[in-house]
């Protein structure tokens, strides 16, 4: 998936086994950053589909302003993914976040236009990918 912001691409590769049939014409990607978003949480949540979330996961998501009603609207096949900022990169136009390397990950490393961040790049991001049929 590619989109642009001020001419800079947002890119997100979603693994084929997670793309529903028939392939949707559009998707919606919501990006969340929160001061209480930590590595252990994004690592655990970044490997789950919405339908696989536990009550503990739901309580955590509610605490970081990703409430249950928003999750329900996304649907059971939505993807919840996570990535962390690569401190070694020097982003000018595009910021590369690392999704990690694990067979259960939902997508590859996202490339995000630097312009969507007000100040410095957040250390961790949570992504909610919703299929629009």
C-alpha positions in Angstrom: 0.0 0.0 0.0 1.3 3.4 -0.9 -0.1 6.8 -0.1 1.5 10.3 -0.2 1.7 13.3 2.1 3.1 16.4 0.5 4.6 14.2 -2.2 6.3 11.8 0.2 5.2 8.1 0.2 3.7 6.2 3.0 4.5 2.5 2.4 3.3 -0.6 4.2 3.8 -4.1 3.0 1.2 -6.5 4.3 2.0 -10.2 4.1 -0.1 -12.1 1.6 -1.7 -14.5 4.0 -3.3 -11.6 5.9 -4.9 -10.0 2.8 -8.6 -11.1 2.6 -10.2 -12.5 -0.6 -11.5 -10.7 -2.5 -8.8 -8.2 -2.2 -10.3 -4.9 -1.0 -10.0 -1.8 -3.2 -9.0 0.3 -0.2 -7.6 0.0 3.3 -7.6 2.4 6.2 -4.5 2.7 8.4 -4.6 4.4 11.7 -1.3 5.2 13.5 -1.2 5.5 17.3 1.5 6.9 19.4 1.2 7.3 23.2 3.6 8.0 26.1 2.6 4.7 27.6 3.4 2.7 24.5 6.4 0.5 25.4 8.5 -2.1 23.6 7.1 -5.2 25.5 3.5 -4.1 24.7 4.0 -3.3 21.0 5.9 -6.6 20.6 3.0 -8.6 22.1 0.2 -6.7 20.4 1.9 -6.4 17.1 1.5 -10.1 16.4 -2.3 -10.3 16.8 -5.4 -9.9 14.7 -8.3 -8.0 16.3 -10.2 -11.3 16.9 -7.2 -12.7 18.9 -7.1 -9.9 21.5 -7.5 -10.9 25.1 -9.3 -8.9 27.8 -5.8 -7.8 29.1 -4.9 -6.6 25.6 -8.2 -4.6 25.4 -7.6 -2.9 28.7 -4.1 -1.9 27.6 -5.4 -0.5 24.3 -8.1 1.4 26.1 -5.4 3.0 28.3 -3.5 4.3 25.2 -6.7 5.7 23.7 -7.4 2.9 21.3 -10.8 2.1 22.7 -13.1 -0.9 22.2 -15.6 0.9 19.9 -12.8 1.8 17.5 -11.6 -1.7 17.5 -15.1 -3.1 16.8 -15.6 -0.8 13.9 -12.3 -2.1 12.4 -13.7 -5.6 12.3 -12.4 -9.0 13.3 -10.0 -9.3 10.3 -8.3 -6.0 11.0 -4.6 -6.1 11.6 -2.9 -4.7 14.7 0.8 -4.2 14.1 3.6 -2.5 15.9 6.9 -0.9 14.9 9.8 0.9 16.7 11.9 3.8 15.5 15.3 3.0 14.2 17.5 5.4 16.3 20.3 5.1 13.7 18.3 6.5 10.9 18.4 10.2 10.1 15.0 11.0 8.6 14.5 14.0 6.4 11.5 13.2 4.3 10.7 9.5 5.2 11.0 7.7 8.5 11.5 4.0 8.5 10.1 2.1 11.4 11.2 -1.5 12.2 8.4 -4.1 12.4 10.9 -6.7 13.6 11.7 -10.1 12.1 9.3 -12.9 13.1 7.2 -15.3 11.1 4.0 -14.2 13.0 4.3 -10.5 12.1 1.5 -8.9 10.2 3.4 -6.6 7.9 6.9 -5.3 6.9 8.7 -2.2 7.9 6.5 0.9 7.3 7.9 4.0 5.7 6.2 7.1 7.0 6.3 10.7 5.7 8.3 12.8 8.3 5.8 15.6 7.9 3.1 13.7 9.9 5.1 14.0 13.1 4.9 17.4 14.9 8.2 17.2 16.6 10.6 14.2 17.0 9.7 10.8 15.8 7.9 8.7 18.5 9.9 5.6 19.7 7.0 3.2 19.1 3.9 3.2 16.9 0.9 0.9 16.8 -0.9 0.4 13.5 -4.5 -0.5 13.0 -5.2 -1.7 9.4 -8.9 -1.9 8.4 -10.1 -3.5 5.2 -12.7 -1.5 3.3 -14.8 -3.7 1.2 
